[in-house]
Amino acid sequence: MRRMSESITPFSKNLSHEVVSAMSAIAGVVQFDGAPVEAAAVEKMTTAMALRGPDGCAQRVEGSVGLGHCMLRTTPESLHESQPLTNEDGSLVLVMDGRVDNREDLTRELMWRGVVLHGDTDAELVLRAYETWGEECPHWIIGEFVFFVWDSRRRQLFGARDAAGARHFYYHEGAGWFAFASEIKGLLALGRIDARLNDSRVVDFIAPEFDRDDEIGTFYCNIKRLPAGHAIKVAAEGAVSWRYWDPGNLPAVSFASLDECAEAFLEQLRVAVKCRLRSIGPIGAALSGGLDSTSIVSLISKEFRGRLSEPLRTFSLIRDDRENCLDWPCIRSVIERDDWIDAEILTSSLSGETCRAFLAAGCAADEPFALTHGLVAHLIYGAASAKGCRVALDGMAGDLLFYGYEGSLNAVLRERSFGSLPAIFRAHVRHGVSRVSALRQAARQGLAALAPEYVRNIHRESRDQRALLRGGAACSYTEVTRGALATKYALRREAAAKARNRGDQAHHARYFTSGLLSFAHEVYGEIAFSKGVEPRSPFSDRRMIEFAVRMPVESKLYAEWYKRLLRRSMDSILPEEVLWRRSINGNPGWKFHHTLFQKMVDVYPQICDLRRDNLARWVSFVESAGSVDDEQLLERFGLGALSVWLTEREFRGG
């Protein structure tokens, strides 16, 4: 019999709502003015993030430098690891949160250069990489990580963040000192940083189309993030950061046929999945019924089950009325053909307790985006934690490796490969869009592509002005918000004009270097870590991204089928129900989200109360004359959540 938990039950019976231990964390303070760092200061930082260190917290303070680490062990190698980690003479000290995924290649390269490794930990590999290549070391490291190395010989701090931004940290640059931490609360624990509210980031939240444009700013004026694929060097003269990774600058690759490209893509996916199966306990995986997560689960089921010590545990969300849930037949086709998979099926029946737990967790987050973007992640990672998984795989970034309808039209217009247009049109209709709508969108994009730049700019300015005057579905914008948005729209128009004449590879690379992916990793990652789960994303693997960006444009197109290349790659691995699935709406669909948000509003009606004095600087609420539609409900919930999040913090004016 199948191992599926029939357990098609409400979340309240599946999840523990207690806060549990989470992912590792790093922290540090450097006084470049020579003042001593107190051990108690670093201890305050790690204590504030102690939930991220169930396997212990440690600090190393020497003179004007203090580093701290909170440990969660998830891989066999991490069982032998202790941080902060020093080299033999103590001149280098490292703290790292993350994982190295090209361990064999990196080890081989280091040993070829004469490096002697004293253990097998990922932290030592990163320390030796810095010792060998200095500031060039991030080029050699593939994985999901952030790290800092204090180099006492150069009196400088060097740090880096992985290419996709799967890990992140925050930092503050003070007068003569610098501090960093995996969570904002770690920095605030120092008691030295003024909590001044950043108006610009509040506006990003209110107008969600901008929520991922700013890769550096946070809700705190003087606390920043390092963008994905960047390195940072901090010395007495100040901090300097730079992009060390840009897939748009790599040489293109070509193949004799689409099938040859598909086989190469599959081989790269095998590498990305295999290296993410290192674990000291059971491994979980999201299983949405879509192509991305189902490809990962099916590949593990067919080729990698021998690498797992226990059955793969999958977690799926479906609607209560499963017969009307388009995801359910696809999910069922995967779990019914393999009894080895331990499947947990979760429905949209939310208890009041679960609603309150989500709201409480979101309000405690470093930034409020989890309240509007993180509900599904909260449920999936909560279920994984309850099943004993410290590791969970997901399909993050799968949608960015290929073009949708709009991206495909832009690509063929840009490349003048008009012969692909009929296949793109047929694919869009095959996937449920009316012929009239498909033709209208194609005509609109075609006219825009052919128009002179000054005409395009006039159109953009007119469109942006209408958006400013229109405001939101449940509010109008104040002059403060309009002014901030006008600046953001102008910067976006400027960027669009500069990008017009770039080739396909440069355009595709922007999917991964613009904050689009790293924002999602930051929001979902914080939620996963708060549940004691390390999220791992095979499609976010640097090698996967580089392959996708460099492959021929024909392989990326929405032609005949959405994600045609992925379907060809997985032809002998995916069930037929998934392989030829026509519905491409996001899991678990708007009806699922609507049900959940409505339940939370029922449990906590104050969250949609429009009388919010602390938002008056940015919005004026509009009372609805009739019933509240879905768009208004979501916006009211988001603004109410923002108000509650702000209320629980003591900000000074921005």
Secondary structure, DSSP 8 states (H G I E B T S, - for coil): ----EEEEE-GGGT---S------EEEEEEETTS----HHHHHHHHHHTGGG-TT-EEEEEETTEEEEEE----STGGGG--SSEE-TTSSEEEEEEEEES-HHHHHHHHHHTT---SS--HHHHHHHHHHHHGGGGGGG--EEEEEEEEETTTTEEEEEE-TT-SS--EEEEETTEEEEESSHHHHHTTS-S--BB-HHHHHHHHSGGGTTT-SS--SBTT-EE--TTEEEEEETTEEEEEE---GGGS-----SSHHHHHHHHHHHHHHHHHTT---SS-EEEE--SSHHHHHHHHHIIIIIGGG-SS--EEEEE--SSGGG-TTHHHHHHHHSS-TTSEEEEE-S---HHHHHHHHHHHHHSSSTHHHHH-HHHHHHHHHHHHTT-SEEE--TTGGGSS--HHHHHHHHHHHT-GGGHHHHHHHHHHTT--HHHHHHHHHHHHHHHHS-HHHHHHHHHHHHHHHHHH--SSEEE-HHHHHHHHHHHHHHHHHHHHHTT--HHHHHHHHHHSSHHHHHHHHHHHHHHHTT-EEE-GGG-HHHHHHHHHS-GGGTS-SSSTTHHHHHHTTTTS-HHHHT------TT-HHHHHHHHHHHHHH-GGGG-S--GGGTTTEEE---SS---HHHHHHHHHHHHHHHHHHTS--B--
